[in-house]
């Protein structure tokens, strides 16, 4: 199964008095109802008010054994990785090592070339906001690699396809943008992108259950949630995957506890400085997912329609469908469904949207 860009949205403010932290207890019922109604293997979520987290779960972490979800269950967080990458880039912007409006060519000379593709015309900002015009390196005919692959090889798959002019006002989400962003981190720092993000973000925040798996490490640490999808009408365990095929577009493994802590720290200004956070939250409309969506620099925004707008990101890989979100002054939420929902053909029917509304828009 191929890498899929997922629910990637969350936006700004307009808040009433925050509910009591016990309010999201309704999330238990939402997860149980969604898992049962859609025949899913399981779901796990954490709501964290900054001092304590509350775990909700339904179904099983391992459908074959019936093992339950437990605290700090490892999952693949897929495109949530992009927010970590963007935050590292913005730290380097604050250190004046990278300029957002500099051409990609500045950092990766002569690398970004192809039909309708020229790194001299694409800026770092356009990469992070998916306005580069770079084509997707995976498509419907591409099988994910089963052996380790380098990020430059992933990039070569994209560069073999025609590009589009950069700077179009509406983002066109492609994972290739964050492959290039990872390569820029490596060119500027001299370290691997995984090591640099670990040093700059994961370790300082104490995210002890968050890591980039090494190439060839196709499993997850214990305790883990298995991922499943329906293949030829039957549920299949699709947990094992070669992580280098996602690189900085989506290879991170974490827990919902850590992801809720990360989005809280980011929006509280503990990851990037205020000026750089303002850049991350400077969005353009993203009508692909609906009128309330915007995309910034590795952060998305969504108006939940109840007077609350949240910031965060989502992610999809085979077997793992995640979202993290936070509204200012409210708890953070991170959730993962370990099987794709047959009803998730639109945002309104995506079970992750139900998670967000149960936390931020209780009836």
Secondary structure, DSSP 8 states (H G I E B T S, - for coil): ---B------------S---GGGGGHHHHHHHHHHHHHT-SEEEEEEE-SS-EEEEEEE-SBTTTTB---TT-EEE-GGGHHHHHHHHHHHHHHTTS--TTSBGGGTSTTTSEETTEETTS-BHHHHHTT-S----S--TT----SS---HHHHHHHHHTS----TT-SS----THHHHHHHHHHHHHHSS-HHHHHIIIIITTTT-TT-EE--TT--S--SSB---EEEETTEEEE-----GGGTGGGT-EEEEHHHHHHHHHHHHTTSSS-HHHHHHHT--EE-TTS-TTEEE-SS-EEEE-SSS-EEEEEEEEETTEEEEEEE-TTS-EEEEEESB--TTTTSGGG-HHHHHHHHHHS--
